[in-house]
Amino acid sequence: MLLLTIMVVMTSVEVLARALFEYSLQATDELSSYFLLAIAFLSFGVSLVHRRLAEVDFVMQRLGPKGRRWLQASFDLMAIIFVTLLVWQFWRLTLGTWESDQRAATHLGTPLWIPRLAMLAGAVTLLIALCRDCYIRFTSRYPDGEAR
């Protein structure tokens, strides 16, 4: 919410500055892009935990309890493998950017490891949430095997 509020304020100030004084802050687009990236990546794990992601209910409803558990276990395994690969690649990308001191080709010259660290943090939180869901699903005593 804080990043979204800052984006709204920055954009409003930019619009007013351009309209009234024909002046641009020059950094609003860049910072808003970084904030949007952080909001998106850091919300993945939270969305998964709170069940705010889209699901294909019509497929799940046609399956029995055993089929649902099998499909959920398959999804969990594929998602954990995929997100683990993402974490590994984001780690390599962030570390390479840190070591080479890459910077944005803008007025701010932002070190690029900062936005890439947000991508890494988001992927790590998603991986933790997936592992948590998988653990709950396989250790729960609920007959349908759903995480609750």
N, C-alpha and C positions, 0 to 999 in steps of 0.2 A: 504494500500500500504506500509505503514511504517513497519508493522509487517512482511509482505511478503519479503520486502527488508532485514530486519534483519535476517529472516530465511535463505535466500539465502547466505548472507555474513557468517553467523555462519556455515552453512553446507560446504561452500567452504573452510573456515579456518580449519574446522575439517578434511576434505579430505586431504588438503595440510599437515596438522600437522601429520596425520597418515602416509601419503605416504613418506614425507621427513624426519620426526623425530621419527616415530613410537611412537607417543604420542597422547593421546586422551584428549579432553577437558572435557569429562564426562557429560556435561550438555546439549550438543547440542540436543540430542534426546528428553529429557524432555522438554526443553524450546520450541522446534519446535512443540511438541505435544500441549502444552498450547497455542501457537500462532495460530496453525491450528484450535483449538477449538474456540478461540476467533473470528477468521476470519469467520468461518462458522456460529456461532450463531449470531454474530453482523450483518451479511449480510442478514439475513432472512427478517427483516422489510424493509430494503432498497430495496431488490429485489422485494418485494410485491408492494411497492409504485411505483417503476419504471417499473412494469409489466415485470419482467425478469424471472418469474416463469413459468413452463410448464403448459399449459392449454390443455384441450381436445376439440379442436375446432370442430371436426367432429360431436360431440354430440350437441354442442351449435348451429351449423349451421342448424341442423335438427329441432330445436325447434322454435316456434314462439316467438314474443316479450314477451308475457305473461309467456310462459314456461321458457324462459331465465331468466326473473326476479324472478320467483319462484325458479328455480335451484340456482341462485346466492344468493338469500336470505337464502335458506336452507344451502348452503355452508358457508355463512357468520356466521350464527347462530352456526352451528356445529364447525366451526373453532374457533370462539370466546370462546365457552364453552371449547373446548379441550385445547386451549392455556392458558385460565384462570386456568385450572387445572395444566398445566405445570408450570405456574408462581408460583402457590401455593406450588407445590412440590419442585421446585427449591429453593423457599424461605426457606422452612423447611430444605432442605438439606444444604443450605449455612449457615443458622443460627446454625444448629446442628454442622456443621464442625467448625464454629467460636467458639462456646461455648466449644467444646471438644478439641480445638486446635490440630486437626488432621493435620499431615504433611506427605508429600510424603516420602516413604522409599527409598530415593536416597541420593546422596551426597549433593544436595542443600537443602533438607529438606523443600521444598516449602510448606507453609501453604495452605492446599487444598481449603480453602474458596476463594482464589484468582481466580483459574480457574472456580470454581463453580459460582462465582459472574459474570463472563463473560457469563455463560449459563443463569443466571437469567436476566441479562441486555438484552441479545438477545431475550429472551422470552417476556420481557416487551415491547421492541421496536416492536416486531411482533404483540403483542396484541394491541398496540396503532395504528399501521398501519391498522390492521383489523377493529378496531372500526372507524377509519377515513374513510376507504373505505365504510364501511356500512353506515355511516352518509352521505357521499357524494352521494351514490347510492340512498338512500331513500329521500334525500332532493333536488336532481337535477331535472331539468326541461327537461332533455333529454328524448325522447320518449322510448329509449331502456333501460333506467335505468342504463346504464354503468357509472362507475366512470371515470372521465376524468381529 
